[in-house]
Amino acid sequence: MDRRRLQHILDEASSKRLLVVGDLMLDEFVWGNVGRISPEAPVPVVEVQRESSYPGGAANVARNLREFTTSVTMLGMVGTDESGAKLTRLLKEEGISTEGLFTDPQAPTIVKTRIIAQRQQVVRVDRENGGVAGSSRADILQKARELVAASDAVLIEDYGKGFLDQPFVDALLEAARAQGTLVTCDPNPKNPLEWPGISTIKPNRSEAFAAAGIPLTAPVHPVENDKALLQVGEILLKRWNAGALLVTLSEQGMMLFRRDHPPYHTPTRAREIFDVSGAGDTSISLYTLGIAAGATPEEAAELANHAAGIVVGKLGTATCSRGELEQSFLENAGT
C-alpha cells in the first residue's frame, strides 16, 4: 500500500462512527525495580516507583480506535464500585462515549493488576466476578439496537467474562443486518458462540484450531504451506458463514481467508517484542476501521498487522498513533 492510499484510508476513517461491545475491565500497572529477594519467601521485592491505570478488555479496543476517529462508543457493564467509576472516568477522559455503559451492583468491575519491574512483568493479580444480571439484559439490548443504528461499524470483543451470550449476539447480528452495518468480532474459546453471517472474525491460531475442532499443530514455514491452518480457515469460513476470517499468527504475522479468494498472508512487522498483551485488540480495531473506511480486506489486514507490530514493542496496555502507523508503512515499503 503506497503512502497516498494509506493517507486516504486514514482520512476516511477519521469520520467513521464505531461501536465497541464486550467485556470491560480496568487495567492497573504498578511499576518499580527489584533490588533484593524477600526474607519471608523466595520472591522478589518490588520497590514501587509509580502506578498507572487504563481502560482494558473491550475498552482497550475503544482506545485503539479513538486514536484514529473521534466517534467511538462503548457498550458494556461495570460495577457500582470505585473501579467502575474510575474506568468510566478514564473512558470519558479519552473521548470515548459512555452512553452504552451499564452498571450492575452484583457484578464488581473486573480489575487486572500487573506488577512490572525492569520492564518485565513479575505477576498479575486478577479480580473478577463476571456476569450480567438478567434484569439488565432487556435494557442493554434496547440500547444496543439504538447504538447499532447510529454506527458505521460494530466491533464485538469477547473476553469470556459473561457479558456476551448467544441470544445477545444473535440480536446484535440481526440488528446490524437490518441496518447493513459492518460487524467484526474477536472471539474467546472459553465462550464458544456462533457468529452466523458475521462480516469478519479474528481468532488467533490456537483459538482458530479449537473452534474448528482440529488438534493444534506446530506452525509451518512458510505459512502458505501450513496445510492444517489452511484446513482450519476453510472449516471456519463455512461454519460461521463469515465474509472473512483473519487469523493472527504471532511471529508469523496474519493470514486472511475469504471464500473464492486465495489465502492472503502478511508477515509480522514487529521489530522488538516487549509485551504482547493487547496486540489482538489493536489488530481487530485497525482491521475494522480499515474496512469501514473503504479499504479492501487485504489492505485492512496490512493496517492491522503494522499496528500490532507497533504495540508489541511497548509495555503495558498500549495503542498506536496515526504517525506511528504511517512511519511503519514507510519503513517497510517494498517488503
Number of C-alpha atoms within 10 A of each C-alpha: 13 10 12 8 12 18 13 13 20 22 14 18 24 17 15 19 21 29 25 29 28 25 25 30 29 25 23 21 20 18 20 19 17 14 11 11 12 11 9 6 8 8 11 15 16 20 14 14 10 9 13 11 18 21 24 25 24 25 30 26 29 30 26 24 31 21 16 22 18 18 18 23 26 25 23 24 28 26 22 16 14 11 18 22 14 16 24 19 14 17 21 12 10 15 16 21 19 16 12 18 17 17 19 18 12 14 18 22 27 23 23 18 17 20 20 22 21 11 15 15 17 14 11 12 11 12 13 14 15 20 18 22 13 8 9 13 13 11 11 19 16 11 16 21 17 13 22 26 16 14 20 21 23 27 25 23 28 24 20 18 20 15 19 21 15 13 10 16 18 15 15 20 23 16 18 21 15 11 15 13 20 21 24 28 24 22 23 19 16 11 15 13 18 15 20 17 18 20 21 28 25 26 22 18 20 17 18 26 22 15 19 17 12 15 9 14 12 8 15 13 9 9 18 13 11 14 12 16 23 15 13 20 25 16 18 20 21 13 15 19 17 20 18 22 28 29 24 28 19 17 12 17 22 25 26 22 26 18 15 6 8 9 17 15 21 21 17 18 21 19 10 12 14 15 18 18 15 21 25 22 28 30 28 33 31 27 27 30 29 25 22 24 21 15 22 13 22 21 19 24 29 25 29 29 27 27 30 31 26 23 29 25 17 18 16 23 24 23 23 22 16 13 8 15 20 17 14 18 20 13 11 10 11 8 8
